[in-house]
Amino acid sequence: MIKLNLMQVTRALLILPAVVVWHAALAGLAPAKDDIIFLVDNSLVMQQIDNEIALPGSIRAFVEQISRNVRVALILFDENATLEVPFVAVKGKQLGEFAQGLAAVDYTDRFSNSAAALERGLHELQSDGRSGAGKSIILFTQGNIDTGNEALDANFSKWMSEVLAEDAAQARIRIFCIALSATGEITLLEALARRTGGAFYQVKAADGMSAVLDNLAAVLFSR
């Protein structure tokens, strides 16, 4: 588990090792191919950290630096989960479609159900993921499931932490959780990352996202 407080860790110490490992991974130390699904919380509460909606640009920059055999997909979620962009090849000419999908992020929806998004992401990887590919989910959320019903939220959280986490672990799908929150409940996200061999990050200011994604790339592509 990796937890970063970007107000306390200097950017130089965070970014430099990440960049070195990322370039080593892209040079051939990582598996030959990867399928990655981005799950992006599109609820209003995300504006508390990212009021200028900088996250889509950070994700696009992250993807554009990948030169390996990687496919990416995008799911946006509020109380429901929508497959905004099915798997597209990073090396191909289809990233325009991915960018268009990211442009749909507007943080205007009232509710947020990361459990529904995770279920959809697992389904896409298990049904459309390539044989022999590394499979990962990158979840960006504010941390809390909020359907407007506290009892239902608790049930979704339990389902996510017990059933969906186990499904991911059994399928060897790693979950990387990035909480855009200074105060949100993050225990569930930490547990998901730990159970599936992923990593957890907490971002307390939007300008720290690039550093987190550099570090995430090092972890993601260095196995």
Disulfide bonds with the S-S distance in Angstrom:
none
